[in-house]
Amino acid sequence: MYVILIFVLFITAMKGEAVTEKDFQDLQNQMMTLKNIFQHMVSEFGGLRQQHSRLEYRYQTLSEEIRNIRRIPGDLSQPDELRDCQTPKSLTETERSTSRNTLTQGHKGEKGDTGLRGPKGDNGISGFNGDDGTDGPPGQKGEKGVIGLRGPKGDNGIPGFNGDDGIDGTPGQKGERGDVGLSGPKGDNGIPGLNGQKGEPGKSCDAGPPGHHGSQGVDGPSGPRGPHDPLGSHGDAGPPGPRGFEGDSGSHGPVGMQGTNVGFSARMSHQNQLTKGRAHVLTFQHVQVRLGSDYNPASGVFTCGVPGTYVVTWALEAGSTTYIQSSLMKNGSEIGQLTVTGAIGAPNTGSQMVLVNLGMGDDLYISATPVNLYNSAIIKDGSTFTAFLLHR
């Protein structure tokens, strides 16, 4: 029974159909039903066999009784009236009685003619197969037979899982310089870079030395004092005097505070194996760019310390025969989604970008769930997680 079950599963896998645990359970239930039907048929055959044995015994008993009836000598089945008719009427009652006794005990008659052949009886019920006999001793080894014709090529087997990476071999000798390859197509524009830090203000130049004062002219002689007149009215204001000399420059003030820049870019330090059936928070341990301390590489969670609009992007590299569904989570709620499917025998990469408004203390992280026929999925170390502040 289990051989048939394995054969059915193998045929299903060769057709490329998915064999789930439910399908496997359904096959087991069907096999148990067939087993119960087979046991019921065996029980009914056992009852028929016993009934056949009883009928065969009755048949043998009846046959024996018929053979015994055929061996009875003479014909004693005639009635008394016929036997009396065969006795002469002139005999007395005593002689008639004696004659009757003589007829009753008559001599054995001659063998009768062979009767007509009776019709052919119905075929008996076929007997059951007997139990297998004990195995005989092994025979002598026969001569080597002729090599048979080559059989047809079998179907391709189910692709196996990718094995673990082997140990790096010793580096080989440097090869000769190859020919210059053809120019590849122009790549897509990269993600805009982060804003650079604000530079320090330049130093102001020192003021030049003051000019020389002109020499004072010679005082003229005093004129005679005029007569004392009464106080006159105020005269008009005179023209403004010349501008004074520029004073020395003051000392430099303290440097102003730098503008706020927040962002990070991190990559997985090693490939991760995800278990089927539950979500995993991905961690990107190798931090390549880090502005501020809002990202925690140990937990893979970015906690907003500066509210504003952020650009968030992530890329996943899925292993071969792997189907991964990932989500960008904000405070436990999905705000972006990315699905990556690895081809047979080769990995595959996909990326996604989301623009999101974050408040103080909001959390961002990447969650991934494997969705495939196997028990686990592989995410390779080429996967990245990046976020930066676009506008406050």
VENGIKA-V895211 format. One record per residue. N is the residue number from 1. OMEGA is omega in whole degrees, 0 to 359 (999 if undefined). NEAR is the number of other C-alpha atoms within 10 Angstrom. D_CENTER is the distance of its C-alpha to the mean C-alpha in whole Angstrom. Layout:
# VENGIKA-V895211
N&OMEGA&NEAR&D_CENTER / N&OMEGA&NEAR&D_CENTER
This chain:
# VENGIKA-V895211
1&181&11&28 / 2&177&9&25 / 3&178&7&25 / 4&180&10&25 / 5&179&14&22 / 6&179&12&20 / 7&179&12&22 / 8&179&14&21 / 9&181&16&17 / 10&179&14&18 / 11&180&11&20 / 12&179&13&17 / 13&179&14&14 / 14&179&13&17 / 15&180&9&18 / 16&180&9&14 / 17&180&10&13 / 18&178&12&10 / 19&181&13&11 / 20&177&11&10 / 21&178&9&12 / 22&177&9&14 / 23&180&12&15 / 24&179&14&15 / 25&178&11&18 / 26&178&12&20 / 27&178&15&20 / 28&179&15&22 / 29&178&12&24 / 30&179&12&25 / 31&177&16&26 / 32&177&13&28 / 33&177&12&30 / 34&179&13&31 / 35&179&13&32 / 36&178&12&34 / 37&180&12&36 / 38&179&12&36 / 39&177&12&38 / 40&178&12&40 / 41&178&12&41 / 42&179&12&42 / 43&179&12&44 / 44&177&12&46 / 45&177&13&47 / 46&178&13&48 / 47&177&12&51 / 48&180&14&52 / 49&177&16&53 / 50&178&12&55 / 51&177&12&56 / 52&179&17&57 / 53&178&14&59 / 54&178&12&61 / 55&179&14&62 / 56&178&14&63 / 57&179&12&65 / 58&179&12&67 / 59&179&12&67 / 60&179&12&69 / 61&179&12&71 / 62&178&12&72 / 63&180&12&73 / 64&178&11&75 / 65&178&11&77 / 66&179&11&78 / 67&178&11&79 / 68&179&10&81 / 69&181&10&83 / 70&181&8&84 / 71&183&8&85 / 72&181&9&88 / 73&177&12&92 / 74&180&13&94 / 75&182&10&93 / 76&182&12&94 / 77&180&6&92 / 78&178&8&95 / 79&183&8&97 / 80&182&11&100 / 81&180&8&102 / 82&179&9&101 / 83&178&14&102 / 84&180&15&105 / 85&181&9&106 / 86&180&12&106 / 87&182&15&109 / 88&182&11&113 / 89&183&10&114 / 90&181&8&117 / 91&176&12&116 / 92&180&11&117 / 93&179&10&114 / 94&179&9&114 / 95&179&13&114 / 96&178&16&111 / 97&179&14&109 / 98&179&13&110 / 99&179&19&109 / 100&178&17&106 / 101&179&11&105 / 102&179&11&106 / 103&180&15&103 / 104&182&13&101 / 105&182&11&101 / 106&180&12&101 / 107&179&10&100 / 108&181&9&97 / 109&180&9&97 / 110&181&8&96 / 111&181&6&92 / 112&178&6&91 / 113&179&6&90 / 114&181&6&86 / 115&178&6&84 / 116&181&6&82 / 117&180&6&79 / 118&179&6&76 / 119&180&6&73 / 120&179&6&70 / 121&178&6&68 / 122&178&6&64 / 123&177&6&62 / 124&179&9&61 / 125&181&12&57 / 126&178&8&55 / 127&178&9&54 / 128&176&11&51 / 129&177&6&50 / 130&178&6&51 / 131&179&6&49 / 132&176&6&48 / 133&178&6&51 / 134&181&6&50 / 135&176&6&49 / 136&179&6&52 / 137&180&6&52 / 138&178&6&50 / 139&180&6&52 / 140&181&6&53 / 141&180&6&51 / 142&180&6&51 / 143&181&6&52 / 144&181&6&49 / 145&179&6&48 / 146&180&6&48 / 147&182&6&44 / 148&179&6&43 / 149&181&6&41 / 150&181&6&38 / 151&180&6&35 / 152&180&6&33 / 153&179&6&30 / 154&178&6&27 / 155&178&7&24 / 156&178&7&21 / 157&179&9&19 / 158&180&11&15 / 159&179&9&14 / 160&178&9&14 / 161&175&11&12 / 162&178&12&15 / 163&177&6&17 / 164&179&6&19 / 165&179&6&21 / 166&178&6&25 / 167&180&6&28 / 168&178&6&30 / 169&179&6&33 / 170&182&6&36 / 171&179&6&37 / 172&179&6&39 / 173&181&6&42 / 174&180&6&43 / 175&179&6&42 / 176&181&6&45 / 177&181&6&45 / 178&177&6&43 / 179&180&6&44 / 180&181&6&44 / 181&178&6&41 / 182&180&6&41 / 183&179&6&40 / 184&178&6&37 / 185&180&6&36 / 186&181&6&37 / 187&178&6&34 / 188&178&6&33 / 189&179&6&35 / 190&178&6&34 / 191&179&9&33 / 192&180&6&37 / 193&180&7&38 / 194&177&16&39 / 195&178&11&42 / 196&179&7&45 / 197&181&10&47 / 198&181&11&50 / 199&179&7&53 / 200&179&9&56 / 201&179&8&59 / 202&180&6&62 / 203&178&7&65 / 204&182&8&68 / 205&177&7&71 / 206&179&9&74 / 207&179&11&77 / 208&180&9&80 / 209&180&9&83 / 210&179&10&86 / 211&181&7&89 / 212&175&6&92 / 213&175&6&95 / 214&182&6&98 / 215&183&6&101 / 216&180&6&103 / 217&181&6&106 / 218&179&6&110 / 219&176&6&111 / 220&180&6&114 / 221&181&6&117 / 222&178&6&118 / 223&180&6&119 / 224&178&6&122 / 225&181&6&121 / 226&179&6&122 / 227&182&6&123 / 228&179&6&121 / 229&175&6&120 / 230&183&6&119 / 231&179&6&115 / 232&178&6&113 / 233&179&6&110 / 234&177&6&107 / 235&177&6&106 / 236&179&6&103 / 237&179&6&100 / 238&179&6&100 / 239&180&6&97 / 240&180&6&94 / 241&180&6&94 / 242&180&6&92 / 243&179&6&88 / 244&179&6&88 / 245&179&8&86 / 246&180&10&83 / 247&178&9&82 / 248&179&11&79 / 249&176&11&76 / 250&179&8&74 / 251&181&6&71 / 252&175&8&68 / 253&180&6&66 / 254&179&6&62 / 255&180&8&59 / 256&181&8&57 / 257&181&7&53 / 258&177&10&51 / 259&184&7&48 / 260&175&12&45 / 261&181&18&42 / 262&176&20&38 / 263&177&21&35 / 264&172&21&33 / 265&185&20&30 / 266&181&22&28 / 267&176&21&25 / 268&180&21&23 / 269&179&16&24 / 270&180&13&22 / 271&183&15&18 / 272&176&15&16 / 273&184&12&12 / 274&180&19&10 / 275&181&16&9 / 276&172&16&6 / 277&179&12&9 / 278&181&10&12 / 279&181&15&13 / 280&172&15&15 / 281&184&16&18 / 282&177&22&18 / 283&179&23&22 / 284&193&24&24 / 285&185&17&26 / 286&182&16&28 / 287&181&18&31 / 288&177&11&32 / 289&182&12&35 / 290&175&16&36 / 291&186&15&38 / 292&183&13&39 / 293&184&13&37 / 294&182&18&35 / 295&179&25&31 / 296&182&14&30 / 297&181&17&28 / 298&182&11&27 / 299&182&13&26 / 300&185&19&25 / 301&174&20&27 / 302&180&22&29 / 303&187&20&32 / 304&174&20&35 / 305&178&17&38 / 306&181&18&40 / 307&178&15&39 / 308&179&15&39 / 309&184&16&37 / 310&170&20&34 / 311&182&17&32 / 312&177&22&28 / 313&175&19&26 / 314&180&22&23 / 315&181&19&21 / 316&175&27&17 / 317&183&22&17 / 318&176&28&13 / 319&181&25&13 / 320&181&19&12 / 321&182&22&9 / 322&179&23&8 / 323&187&22&7 / 324&175&22&9 / 325&183&16&12 / 326&182&23&15 / 327&170&21&18 / 328&186&23&22 / 329&174&18&23 / 330&181&19&27 / 331&177&13&28 / 332&180&12&24 / 333&182&10&24 / 334&177&15&22 / 335&178&14&25 / 336&185&18&22 / 337&178&17&19 / 338&177&17&17 / 339&181&19&14 / 340&179&22&13 / 341&177&21&11 / 342&178&21&12 / 343&179&14&14 / 344&178&15&14 / 345&182&12&16 / 346&177&12&17 / 347&180&18&16 / 348&184&19&16 / 349&174&17&18 / 350&182&15&19 / 351&181&16&21 / 352&179&15&23 / 353&182&17&26 / 354&174&14&28 / 355&189&14&31 / 356&174&15&32 / 357&182&14&35 / 358&173&20&35 / 359&180&13&37 / 360&176&11&38 / 361&177&14&36 / 362&181&16&33 / 363&174&18&29 / 364&174&23&27 / 365&181&21&23 / 366&177&22&20 / 367&182&19&17 / 368&179&21&13 / 369&176&21&10 / 370&178&26&7 / 371&180&19&5 / 372&183&16&2 / 373&185&14&3 / 374&187&14&4 / 375&184&11&6 / 376&178&16&6 / 377&184&24&7 / 378&169&21&11 / 379&186&27&14 / 380&187&19&17 / 381&174&17&20 / 382&182&15&22 / 383&185&23&20 / 384&178&22&23 / 385&186&22&25 / 386&175&21&28 / 387&176&23&31 / 388&182&20&34 / 389&179&24&37 / 390&183&18&38 / 391&178&11&41 / 392&999&12&43
